[in-house]
Amino acid sequence: METEKNFIECLVSIMLHSEDNLTAEKNVYDAINSYATELLSKAFEKLDRSLVTKMSSKGYEIARKDSRRIQFMYGDVEFERRLWKKGKNYSYALDEYLGFKPYVRYSPLTISNMVQLSSKSTYRICEQAVNILTPLNVSHTAIHNFTKMVGKNIESYKKYEDEYNLAEKRVVDTLYLEGDAVSIKHQNGKIMNLHRFQVHEGVVKVSNKSICLNSQYFSSFSRKEAYEQAFTYLRNKYYLDKTTVISNSDGGSGYEPEVFKELALGCKRHEHFLDGYHRNKKIYDRTYFCPELIRPIQKAISEHSKDSLKAVMDTMDSIASIKDEEAIENTKRLRAYIKRNWEYMKPFRLRNLGSISRHGLGVCESNHRPYTYRMKKQGRTWKEKGATAVVNVIDAIKNGYYQKAVNSNWKKEREKIGRKDLPLNFLPRLLSDRDSDHKGVRNGRIVPKYDQLGRRNMW
């Protein structure tokens, strides 16, 4: 109580003798932070003393005491802790207990917060924000390095989840699956394509905002890697044989209907749609010389009437013939585009999907925004390693496992997991999935293989 009373008197004195209200508040803020760091230093040293019995019981001996300084969100904390020795093994018990990494001058939460901030804005703006809002003095280069470090941890965590997370599968009536790519500028002047797939269970209204249920995002500059992440997630989390999968894409390279048929392999029913925005854009671009035909074409597609569409396209042919070669070429391309995608242009209401809602489709474009806002505009360019780190952070935040990945406790769990630790309810599935003789397999067909845990591996 006496210490608290003295500290209050100190704060009152600061406020009485400061030149103005801004200076007073800043001095009070500095005093509170200084007091907090002093208390935390004493708390760390007390915690280190409490670990003596535990370390001694394991056969460790005290080698010496060393001091260390770590920056927290409220300032620098300097403290002493014991170095323990057992044979050739050395350990700072306090550092390991609190998750302080060797040679890292910032606390785990401080790093986590700075990296999370860097997923929204440039490193220089993050530097400015941290230095203004906290007593820290951090450079944009340090934030950049922390982002790459955390991005790598997240990547390792995702691989761990795919290999060792044997959580019970879920049964859902409907899943929505979409994919698309975003172009990012490389520092060498070339273009990198960020490939994205996303899965969710439908859309609900919260106030005036639509929210995707249990959404998951899979992003990579390798389309194959993003595809594998989505493929593994679908089979680890859901019983697809009891699920209707509704997919949507623009039909571009790497996002053809066949790709989504592979992702939905084994589902109860799969319906693929050509994205309406890209379809209409294609129609507008190709009919630049006869805009009066845009509505009739859209109406014919909406009614899914080949006869109506043929009549409109014949009219477009006639108009193009009296224009120029470019108009004729655009007509041919539009006709081929519609013919190629006709099956996937069939409207939602004509597919007998019952109570399934169409409002879960077409959200991929809007979900590009966290990536494009951070990584495009203002002349921003990237190297693939740095861009991958930022993408991993954004994915982890949006998928809800950012804190788990940063905490890194999963690494200790991974070391403990062995085949003997598999849950009993997993064994029947493991036995039933063993390789067996296949009949009627055609030459050239990819036969799924299985990994050491009995899960399918398409590659």
TIRO-417986 format. One record per residue (C-alpha): x, y, z; residue in one letter; residue number from 1. Coordinates in Angstrom, 1 decimal, m for minus. Layout:
REM residues N
[[X, Y, Z], a, NUM] ...
END
This chain:
REM residues 459
[[0.0, 0.0, 0.0], m, 1] [[2.9, 2.4, 0.8], e, 2] [[4.4, 1.8, m2.6], t, 3] [[1.0, 2.5, m4.3], e, 4] [[0.6, 5.7, m2.3], k, 5] [[4.0, 6.9, m3.2], n, 6] [[3.4, 6.2, m6.9], f, 7] [[0.1, 8.1, m6.8], i, 8] [[1.9, 11.1, m5.2], e, 9] [[4.5, 10.9, m8.0], c, 10] [[1.7, 11.0, m10.7], l, 11] [[0.1, 14.0, m9.0], v, 12] [[3.4, 15.8, m8.8], s, 13] [[3.9, 15.2, m12.6], i, 14] [[0.5, 16.6, m13.4], m, 15] [[1.0, 19.7, m11.2], l, 16] [[4.4, 20.6, m12.6], h, 17] [[4.0, 19.9, m16.3], s, 18] [[3.9, 22.8, m18.7], e, 19] [[0.6, 21.8, m20.5], d, 20] [[m1.9, 18.9, m20.6], n, 21] [[m0.2, 17.1, m23.5], l, 22] [[3.2, 17.1, m21.7], t, 23] [[1.4, 16.0, m18.5], a, 24] [[m0.2, 13.0, m20.1], e, 25] [[3.0, 12.0, m21.8], k, 26] [[5.0, 12.2, m18.6], n, 27] [[2.3, 10.2, m16.7], v, 28] [[2.3, 7.6, m19.5], y, 29] [[6.1, 7.3, m19.3], d, 30] [[5.9, 7.0, m15.5], a, 31] [[3.3, 4.2, m15.6], i, 32] [[5.3, 2.3, m18.2], n, 33] [[8.4, 2.6, m16.1], s, 34] [[6.6, 1.4, m13.0], y, 35] [[5.1, m1.6, m14.9], a, 36] [[8.5, m2.7, m16.3], t, 37] [[10.0, m2.5, m12.9], e, 38] [[7.3, m4.6, m11.4], l, 39] [[7.5, m7.1, m14.3], l, 40] [[11.3, m7.4, m13.8], s, 41] [[10.8, m8.4, m10.2], k, 42] [[8.0, m10.8, m11.2], a, 43] [[10.3, m12.6, m13.7], f, 44] [[13.1, m12.9, m11.1], e, 45] [[10.6, m14.4, m8.6], k, 46] [[9.3, m16.8, m11.2], l, 47] [[12.8, m17.8, m12.0], d, 48] [[13.4, m18.6, m8.3], r, 49] [[10.2, m20.8, m8.3], s, 50] [[11.7, m23.0, m11.0], l, 51] [[14.8, m23.9, m9.0], v, 52] [[13.2, m27.0, m7.3], t, 53] [[11.9, m28.3, m10.6], k, 54] [[15.2, m27.9, m12.4], m, 55] [[17.2, m29.4, m9.5], s, 56] [[14.9, m32.4, m9.4], s, 57] [[15.8, m33.1, m13.1], k, 58] [[19.5, m33.1, m12.3], g, 59] [[20.4, m29.6, m13.4], y, 60] [[22.9, m27.4, m11.6], e, 61] [[23.1, m23.6, m11.6], i, 62] [[26.0, m22.5, m13.8], a, 63] [[25.6, m18.7, m13.4], r, 64] [[23.1, m15.8, m13.6], k, 65] [[22.8, m13.7, m16.7], d, 66] [[20.8, m10.5, m17.4], s, 67] [[18.5, m10.0, m20.3], r, 68] [[16.6, m7.1, m21.8], r, 69] [[13.3, m7.6, m23.7], i, 70] [[11.0, m5.0, m25.1], q, 71] [[7.3, m5.4, m24.3], f, 72] [[4.4, m3.2, m25.4], m, 73] [[4.9, m1.1, m22.3], y, 74] [[8.7, m0.7, m22.6], g, 75] [[12.1, m2.4, m21.8], d, 76] [[12.2, m5.0, m19.1], v, 77] [[15.6, m5.9, m17.8], e, 78] [[15.9, m9.0, m15.5], f, 79] [[18.3, m11.7, m14.3], e, 80] [[17.7, m15.4, m14.7], r, 81] [[19.6, m18.6, m14.0], r, 82] [[21.5, m20.6, m16.5], l, 83] [[21.2, m24.3, m15.8], w, 84] [[23.7, m27.0, m16.7], k, 85] [[23.3, m30.8, m17.0], k, 86] [[26.3, m32.4, m18.6], g, 87] [[26.7, m30.7, m21.9], k, 88] [[23.2, m29.4, m21.9], n, 89] [[22.5, m25.7, m21.0], y, 90] [[19.1, m24.2, m20.4], s, 91] [[17.6, m20.8, m19.4], y, 92] [[14.5, m22.3, m17.7], a, 93] [[12.7, m18.9, m17.4], l, 94] [[13.2, m18.1, m21.1], d, 95] [[11.8, m21.5, m22.2], e, 96] [[8.9, m21.3, m19.8], y, 97] [[7.8, m17.9, m21.1], l, 98] [[8.6, m18.6, m24.7], g, 99] [[11.4, m16.0, m25.1], f, 100] [[13.5, m17.0, m28.1], k, 101] [[17.3, m16.7, m28.0], p, 102] [[18.7, m13.4, m29.3], y, 103] [[15.2, m11.9, m29.9], v, 104] [[14.8, m8.6, m28.2], r, 105] [[11.0, m8.4, m28.4], y, 106] [[8.3, m10.3, m26.5], s, 107] [[6.1, m12.8, m28.3], p, 108] [[3.0, m10.6, m28.0], l, 109] [[4.9, m7.5, m29.2], t, 110] [[6.1, m9.4, m32.3], i, 111] [[2.6, m10.9, m32.9], s, 112] [[1.0, m7.4, m32.7], n, 113] [[3.5, m5.8, m35.0], m, 114] [[3.2, m8.6, m37.6], v, 115] [[m0.6, m8.4, m37.4], q, 116] [[m0.4, m4.7, m38.0], l, 117] [[1.9, m5.3, m41.0], s, 118] [[m0.8, m7.4, m42.7], s, 119] [[m2.8, m4.2, m43.0], k, 120] [[m0.3, m1.6, m44.0], s, 121] [[3.3, m0.9, m45.2], t, 122] [[6.2, m1.6, m42.9], y, 123] [[7.1, 2.1, m42.7], r, 124] [[3.6, 3.0, m41.6], i, 125] [[3.7, 0.2, m39.1], c, 126] [[7.0, 1.5, m37.8], e, 127] [[5.5, 5.0, m37.4], q, 128] [[2.4, 3.6, m35.6], a, 129] [[4.3, 1.5, m33.2], v, 130] [[6.8, 4.2, m32.3], n, 131] [[4.0, 6.8, m31.8], i, 132] [[1.6, 4.6, m29.8], l, 133] [[4.1, 2.7, m27.6], t, 134] [[7.3, 3.4, m25.9], p, 135] [[9.1, 1.1, m28.3], l, 136] [[11.6, 2.2, m30.9], n, 137] [[11.4, m0.3, m33.8], v, 138] [[12.5, 0.0, m37.4], s, 139] [[10.6, m1.0, m40.5], h, 140] [[13.3, m3.5, m41.3], t, 141] [[12.8, m5.3, m38.0], a, 142] [[9.0, m5.5, m38.6], i, 143] [[9.8, m6.9, m42.1], h, 144] [[12.0, m9.6, m40.6], n, 145] [[9.5, m10.5, m37.9], f, 146] [[6.8, m10.9, m40.6], t, 147] [[9.0, m13.3, m42.5], k, 148] [[9.8, m15.2, m39.3], m, 149] [[6.1, m15.5, m38.3], v, 150] [[5.0, m16.3, m41.9], g, 151] [[7.5, m19.2, m41.9], k, 152] [[6.0, m20.4, m38.5], n, 153] [[2.5, m20.2, m40.0], i, 154] [[3.6, m22.3, m43.0], e, 155] [[5.0, m25.0, m40.7], s, 156] [[1.9, m24.9, m38.6], y, 157] [[m0.3, m25.5, m41.6], k, 158] [[1.7, m28.6, m42.6], k, 159] [[1.4, m29.8, m39.0], y, 160] [[m2.3, m29.4, m39.1], e, 161] [[m2.6, m31.3, m42.3], d, 162] [[m0.5, m34.2, m41.0], e, 163] [[m1.5, m34.6, m37.4], y, 164] [[m4.9, m32.9, m36.9], n, 165] [[m7.2, m35.9, m36.7], l, 166] [[m10.3, m34.0, m35.4], a, 167] [[m13.7, m35.6, m36.1], e, 168] [[m15.1, m34.9, m39.5], k, 169] [[m18.2, m32.8, m39.9], r, 170] [[m21.4, m33.5, m41.8], v, 171] [[m22.9, m30.5, m43.6], v, 172] [[m25.6, m30.3, m46.3], d, 173] [[m23.9, m27.7, m48.5], t, 174] [[m20.4, m26.4, m49.1], l, 175] [[m19.5, m23.5, m51.4], y, 176] [[m16.2, m23.6, m53.2], l, 177] [[m14.5, m20.9, m55.2], e, 178] [[m11.1, m20.1, m56.7], g, 179] [[m9.4, m17.2, m58.5], d, 180] [[m6.0, m15.6, m58.9], a, 181] [[m4.7, m12.1, m58.1], v, 182] [[m1.7, m10.5, m60.0], s, 183] [[1.1, m9.1, m57.8], i, 184] [[4.1, m7.2, m59.1], k, 185] [[7.6, m8.8, m58.6], h, 186] [[10.6, m6.5, m57.9], q, 187] [[12.2, m7.8, m61.2], n, 188] [[9.3, m6.3, m63.1], g, 189] [[7.5, m9.6, m63.8], k, 190] [[4.0, m10.5, m62.6], i, 191] [[3.3, m13.1, m59.9], m, 192] [[m0.1, m14.8, m59.6], n, 193] [[m1.4, m15.3, m56.1], l, 194] [[m3.7, m18.3, m56.4], h, 195] [[m6.6, m18.6, m54.0], r, 196] [[m9.3, m21.1, m53.1], f, 197] [[m11.9, m20.7, m50.5], q, 198] [[m14.5, m22.9, m48.8], v, 199] [[m17.5, m21.9, m46.7], h, 200] [[m20.8, m23.3, m45.5], e, 201] [[m23.2, m20.6, m46.6], g, 202] [[m23.9, m16.9, m45.8], v, 203] [[m25.8, m15.4, m42.9], v, 204] [[m26.9, m11.8, m42.3], k, 205] [[m25.6, m10.0, m39.3], v, 206] [[m27.2, m6.5, m39.2], s, 207] [[m26.6, m5.2, m42.8], n, 208] [[m23.5, m7.3, m43.3], k, 209] [[m23.3, m10.8, m44.9], s, 210] [[m20.8, m13.2, m43.3], i, 211] [[m19.6, m16.5, m44.6], c, 212] [[m20.0, m19.4, m42.2], l, 213] [[m16.8, m21.4, m41.2], n, 214] [[m14.9, m19.9, m44.1], s, 215] [[m11.4, m21.1, m44.9], q, 216] [[m8.9, m19.5, m47.3], y, 217] [[m6.0, m21.2, m49.1], f, 218] [[m3.5, m19.0, m50.8], s, 219] [[m0.1, m19.6, m52.5], s, 220] [[2.0, m18.4, m55.4], f, 221] [[1.9, m22.0, m56.5], s, 222] [[m1.5, m23.0, m57.8], r, 223] [[m0.7, m26.7, m57.1], k, 224] [[0.1, m25.9, m53.5], e, 225] [[m3.1, m23.8, m53.0], a, 226] [[m5.1, m26.7, m54.6], y, 227] [[m3.5, m29.3, m52.4], e, 228] [[m4.3, m27.2, m49.3], q, 229] [[m8.0, m27.0, m50.3], a, 230] [[m8.1, m30.7, m51.3], f, 231] [[m6.6, m31.9, m48.0], t, 232] [[m8.9, m29.6, m45.9], y, 233] [[m12.1, m30.8, m47.6], l, 234] [[m11.2, m34.4, m46.9], r, 235] [[m9.9, m33.9, m43.4], n, 236] [[m12.9, m31.8, m42.2], k, 237] [[m16.0, m33.0, m44.0], y, 238] [[m17.8, m36.2, m45.1], y, 239] [[m18.2, m35.2, m48.7], l, 240] [[m20.3, m38.2, m49.6], d, 241] [[m23.2, m36.5, m47.6], k, 242] [[m22.6, m33.0, m49.0], t, 243] [[m23.7, m31.0, m52.0], t, 244] [[m20.8, m28.9, m53.3], v, 245] [[m21.6, m25.6, m55.1], i, 246] [[m18.6, m24.2, m57.0], s, 247] [[m18.0, m21.0, m58.8], n, 248] [[m15.1, m19.6, m60.9], s, 249] [[m14.3, m17.4, m63.9], d, 250] [[m13.2, m20.4, m66.0], g, 251] [[m9.7, m19.1, m66.4], g, 252] [[m6.5, m21.1, m66.7], s, 253] [[m6.2, m23.3, m63.6], g, 254] [[m9.8, m22.6, m62.5], y, 255] [[m11.6, m24.7, m65.1], e, 256] [[m14.7, m26.7, m64.1], p, 257] [[m12.6, m29.9, m64.1], e, 258] [[m10.4, m28.5, m61.3], v, 259] [[m13.5, m28.1, m59.1], f, 260] [[m14.8, m31.5, m60.0], k, 261] [[m11.5, m33.0, m58.7], e, 262] [[m11.8, m31.0, m55.5], l, 263] [[m15.4, m32.1, m55.0], a, 264] [[m14.5, m35.8, m55.8], l, 265] [[m16.7, m38.2, m53.9], g, 266] [[m19.4, m35.6, m52.9], c, 267] [[m23.1, m36.4, m53.0], k, 268] [[m23.7, m33.8, m55.8], r, 269] [[m21.6, m31.2, m57.5], h, 270] [[m22.9, m28.1, m59.4], e, 271] [[m20.4, m25.7, m61.0], h, 272] [[m21.3, m22.1, m62.0], f, 273] [[m19.5, m19.7, m64.3], l, 274] [[m19.0, m16.5, m62.4], d, 275] [[m21.7, m13.9, m63.4], g, 276] [[m19.5, m10.9, m63.2], y, 277] [[m16.8, m12.3, m65.5], h, 278] [[m19.5, m13.7, m67.9], r, 279] [[m21.2, m10.3, m68.2], n, 280] [[m17.8, m8.6, m68.6], k, 281] [[m17.0, m10.9, m71.5], k, 282] [[m20.4, m10.1, m73.2], i, 283] [[m19.8, m6.4, m72.8], y, 284] [[m16.3, m6.6, m74.2], d, 285] [[m17.3, m8.7, m77.3], r, 286] [[m20.4, m6.7, m78.2], t, 287] [[m18.7, m3.3, m78.3], y, 288] [[m20.0, m2.7, m81.8], f, 289] [[m23.6, m3.7, m81.1], c, 290] [[m24.4, m2.8, m77.5], p, 291] [[m28.2, m3.2, m78.2], e, 292] [[m27.7, m7.0, m78.2], l, 293] [[m26.3, m7.2, m74.6], i, 294] [[m29.7, m7.4, m73.0], r, 295] [[m31.1, m10.1, m75.4], p, 296] [[m28.0, m12.2, m74.9], i, 297] [[m28.3, m12.0, m71.1], q, 298] [[m32.0, m12.8, m71.3], k, 299] [[m31.3, m15.9, m73.5], a, 300] [[m28.7, m17.1, m71.0], i, 301] [[m31.0, m16.3, m68.0], s, 302] [[m33.7, m18.5, m69.7], e, 303] [[m31.1, m21.0, m70.7], h, 304] [[m32.7, m21.1, m74.1], s, 305] [[m30.4, m22.2, m77.0], k, 306] [[m33.0, m21.1, m79.6], d, 307] [[m33.2, m17.6, m78.3], s, 308] [[m29.5, m17.4, m78.0], l, 309] [[m29.0, m18.6, m81.6], k, 310] [[m31.4, m16.0, m82.9], a, 311] [[m29.4, m13.2, m81.1], v, 312] [[m26.0, m14.5, m82.2], m, 313] [[m27.2, m14.8, m85.8], d, 314] [[m28.2, m11.1, m85.6], t, 315] [[m24.7, m10.3, m84.2], m, 316] [[m23.1, m12.2, m87.1], d, 317] [[m25.1, m10.1, m89.6], s, 318] [[m24.0, m6.8, m87.9], i, 319] [[m20.4, m7.9, m87.7], a, 320] [[m20.3, m8.8, m91.4], s, 321] [[m20.9, m5.2, m92.4], i, 322] [[m18.5, m3.9, m89.8], k, 323] [[m14.9, m5.1, m89.9], d, 324] [[m12.7, m8.2, m89.3], e, 325] [[m12.3, m7.3, m85.6], e, 326] [[m16.1, m7.4, m85.1], a, 327] [[m16.3, m10.8, m86.9], i, 328] [[m13.5, m12.2, m84.7], e, 329] [[m15.2, m10.9, m81.5], n, 330] [[m18.4, m12.6, m82.6], t, 331] [[m16.7, m15.9, m83.2], k, 332] [[m14.9, m15.7, m79.8], r, 333] [[m18.1, m14.9, m77.9], l, 334] [[m20.0, m17.8, m79.6], r, 335] [[m17.2, m20.2, m78.7], a, 336] [[m17.0, m18.8, m75.1], y, 337] [[m20.8, m19.4, m74.6], i, 338] [[m20.7, m22.8, m76.2], k, 339] [[m17.8, m23.9, m74.0], r, 340] [[m19.4, m22.7, m70.8], n, 341] [[m23.1, m23.2, m71.7], w, 342] [[m23.6, m26.1, m69.1], e, 343] [[m22.2, m23.8, m66.3], y, 344] [[m24.3, m20.8, m67.3], m, 345] [[m27.5, m22.6, m66.3], k, 346] [[m29.2, m20.4, m63.7], p, 347] [[m29.4, m21.5, m60.1], f, 348] [[m33.3, m21.6, m60.2], r, 349] [[m33.3, m24.2, m63.0], l, 350] [[m31.0, m26.7, m61.3], r, 351] [[m33.5, m28.2, m58.8], n, 352] [[m31.3, m27.4, m55.8], l, 353] [[m34.2, m27.2, m53.4], g, 354] [[m33.7, m25.0, m50.4], s, 355] [[m30.0, m24.3, m51.1], i, 356] [[m29.3, m20.6, m51.3], s, 357] [[m27.4, m19.0, m54.2], r, 358] [[m26.2, m16.1, m51.9], h, 359] [[m23.0, m18.1, m51.0], g, 360] [[m21.7, m17.7, m54.6], l, 361] [[m19.5, m15.0, m56.0], g, 362] [[m17.8, m13.9, m52.7], v, 363] [[m14.2, m14.7, m53.9], c, 364] [[m13.7, m11.4, m55.6], e, 365] [[m14.7, m9.4, m52.5], s, 366] [[m12.4, m11.6, m50.4], n, 367] [[m9.4, m10.6, m52.5], h, 368] [[m9.5, m7.2, m50.8], r, 369] [[m7.3, m8.0, m47.7], p, 370] [[m4.6, m9.2, m50.1], y, 371] [[m5.0, m6.5, m52.8], t, 372] [[m5.2, m3.6, m50.3], y, 373] [[m2.0, m4.7, m48.7], r, 374] [[0.0, m5.8, m51.7], m, 375] [[m1.1, m3.7, m54.7], k, 376] [[m1.3, 0.0, m55.6], k, 377] [[1.2, 2.8, m54.7], q, 378] [[3.8, 1.1, m56.9], g, 379] [[4.4, m1.7, m54.4], r, 380] [[6.6, m4.6, m55.6], t, 381] [[7.6, m7.8, m53.8], w, 382] [[10.0, m10.7, m53.7], k, 383] [[8.2, m14.0, m53.5], e, 384] [[9.6, m14.8, m50.0], k, 385] [[8.4, m11.6, m48.5], g, 386] [[5.0, m11.7, m50.3], a, 387] [[4.5, m15.3, m49.2], t, 388] [[5.1, m14.3, m45.6], a, 389] [[2.4, m11.6, m45.8], v, 390] [[m0.1, m13.9, m47.5], v, 391] [[0.5, m16.5, m44.8], n, 392] [[m0.2, m14.0, m42.1], v, 393] [[m3.4, m12.7, m43.8], i, 394] [[m4.6, m16.3, m44.3], d, 395] [[m3.9, m17.2, m40.7], a, 396] [[m5.8, m14.1, m39.4], i, 397] [[m8.8, m14.8, m41.6], k, 398] [[m8.8, m18.5, m40.9], n, 399] [[m8.6, m18.0, m37.1], g, 400] [[m5.4, m19.8, m36.3], y, 401] [[m3.0, m16.9, m36.2], y, 402] [[m2.5, m16.9, m32.4], q, 403] [[m2.1, m20.7, m32.3], k, 404] [[0.5, m20.6, m35.1], a, 405] [[2.5, m17.8, m33.4], v, 406] [[2.4, m19.4, m29.9], n, 407] [[4.2, m22.4, m31.5], s, 408] [[3.1, m24.9, m28.7], n, 409] [[2.1, m27.2, m31.5], w, 410] [[5.8, m28.0, m32.1], k, 411] [[6.0, m29.8, m28.8], k, 412] [[2.8, m31.7, m29.6], e, 413] [[4.2, m32.8, m32.9], r, 414] [[7.2, m34.3, m31.2], e, 415] [[5.0, m36.4, m28.9], k, 416] [[2.7, m37.7, m31.7], i, 417] [[3.4, m41.2, m33.0], g, 418] [[1.5, m43.9, m34.7], r, 419] [[0.6, m45.4, m31.3], k, 420] [[m1.1, m42.2, m30.3], d, 421] [[m3.8, m42.5, m33.0], l, 422] [[m7.3, m42.4, m31.5], p, 423] [[m9.1, m45.7, m31.6], l, 424] [[m12.0, m44.3, m33.8], n, 425] [[m9.3, m43.6, m36.5], f, 426] [[m8.2, m47.2, m36.8], l, 427] [[m11.2, m48.6, m38.8], p, 428] [[m10.8, m45.8, m41.4], r, 429] [[m7.1, m46.5, m41.5], l, 430] [[m7.7, m50.2, m42.2], l, 431] [[m10.5, m49.6, m44.7], s, 432] [[m8.3, m47.2, m46.7], d, 433] [[m5.5, m49.6, m47.4], r, 434] [[m4.4, m50.1, m50.9], d, 435] [[m6.2, m52.9, m52.6], s, 436] [[m6.4, m54.4, m56.1], d, 437] [[m8.3, m52.0, m58.5], h, 438] [[m10.4, m53.3, m61.3], k, 439] [[m11.3, m51.4, m64.5], g, 440] [[m8.6, m48.8, m64.1], v, 441] [[m7.8, m47.1, m67.4], r, 442] [[m4.3, m46.5, m68.6], n, 443] [[m3.1, m43.0, m67.6], g, 444] [[m5.6, m42.5, m64.7], r, 445] [[m4.1, m41.2, m61.5], i, 446] [[m4.8, m43.7, m58.7], v, 447] [[m4.8, m42.1, m55.2], p, 448] [[m1.9, m43.1, m53.0], k, 449] [[m1.9, m43.0, m49.2], y, 450] [[0.5, m41.5, m46.7], d, 451] [[1.7, m43.2, m43.5], q, 452] [[m1.4, m42.1, m41.6], l, 453] [[m3.7, m43.6, m44.2], g, 454] [[m4.9, m40.4, m45.8], r, 455] [[m5.2, m39.9, m49.6], r, 456] [[m2.5, m38.1, m51.4], n, 457] [[m3.5, m37.1, m54.9], m, 458] [[0.1, m36.2, m55.9], w, 459] 
END
